Amino acid sequence: MRYARDLERKLNGGRPEQALLATVAAVVPPVVVSLAVYYAARGIHPLLGLAWNVLVLYSVMGFRRFSHAASVIVEAFGGNDVVAARRALAAWRGGYTAELSSQEVARLAVERGLVDATGRCFAVLFWFAVLPGPAAR
């Protein structure tokens, strides 16, 4: 996160070319390092290359970023604490939740969970499979 903020501070001039430069500067170094580690690990043993791919995927997928928030809501509902579920939902997705019914809280939590899962898990898997990624064949 600090890496992205530093790049934004140094390269954000409000022009599209600068946005492209910042994107390339943010993405290329980690990808090059990841590829280098993958090829070095694969050179030692193919299973090490596979292990590196699994580690990279796990680190970028972000399961815990949204599953923890959903777990807090589930635990609150398990204890029949709708107020705590509302608070957890508000912390997770923002917005005013004080007057939501338990059904609305559950519906919004499921919606947010699906959106987060799509963006943080399924999209990562899709692009990892479509693009060469660290596991360039």
N, C-alpha and C positions, 0 to 999 in steps of 0.2 A: 504494500500500500504506500509506503514511504517512497519507494522507487517511482511509482506512478505520479505521486504528488510532486516530487522533485522534477521529473520530466515535464509535467504540466507547467510548473513555475518557470522553467527555463525556456520552454519551446512554445508556449501558448501566446501567440500574437493575434489570434482571432482570424487567421486566414486559412483556407482549406489546405494549401501546400504545407503549412506548418503542422496542421493536424495529421497529415500523411506522414511527415517526417517524425512526429512524436510517436505515432503508431508503430512505425518501422523501428524506431529506437527502443521502444518498449518491448516489442515482440521478438525481434531478431536475436539479441544476445541470449535470452533464456533458451530459445530453440536451438541455437548453435551449440550451447553447452550441453543441452539434453542429447542432441545427436552425437556429440563427441563422446559423452559417457556411454551412450548406447553402443556405439561401434567398438569402443574399448572393452566394454563388458561382453559383447558378443564375440569379440576376438578371443577372449579368455575361454568362454563357454556359452553356447547358445541359450542355456537356461538363465545365465546371468543377464543376458540381453532381455529375455522375457521378464525376469524379475524387475529390471529397471523400468520396462514399459508399465508393468503393474503399479510400481511405485509412483511413476509420473501420473498415470491415470487417477490413482487414488488421491494424490495431492491436489489435482486440479478439479476434481469432480465436486468437492464441497458437500459431501453427505451431511456432515455434522452442522453445517451452517444453517440448514433448515430443519433437519430432523430433530435437533435439540428443541427448537421452538415448538414444533408440533408435539413433541413428547411432553413438554410442560403443559400444553393445553389438554392433552389426553389425561395426564395425571390429575389436573384440576377437575376435569369431568368425572374421573374415577372417584374423587372425594366429594362429589356434588358441590363443588365450589365454582359456581358460574362467574362470580366476581373475579376470581383469580384467572379463570380462562379468558375473560374479557381483557384483563390487564396484559396477559401474555400475548393475546392476539394484537392488541394495540402496540405493544413493544415490537412485535414481529413485522407487522405490515403498516403500522401507523394509522392514523385516523381516530375518529371518535367511536368508542365501542360501548359506552356506559349504558345505553338503552337497548342494546341488542339482546334478543332472546337466546336461549341456549342453542336452539336450532340454527339461528343465524350465525352464531359464533362458530358452530361446527361446520356449517356450509362454507363460510369465509375461510376457515382454517384449511379445509380440504382444497378449496380453489387455490389458495396461496401455495399449499404444498405441491399441487400439480404444476403450477407455474414454475416454482423453484426447481422441482424435479426435472421438468422439461429443459429448463435453461442450464442447470448446473450438472445434470447427470446425462440425460439422453442426448442432448446436443453435443456434449463433450465426446461421448462414445461414438456418435455419428461421424463427427469430424475426424476423430482419431482413426476410424475405419476408412473413411473416404480419402483423406489426405495421407501422405506418407508418414507424417508424425515421426516420433523417435524410432518407430519400428519399420523404417524404410526397407522394403523387401528387396 
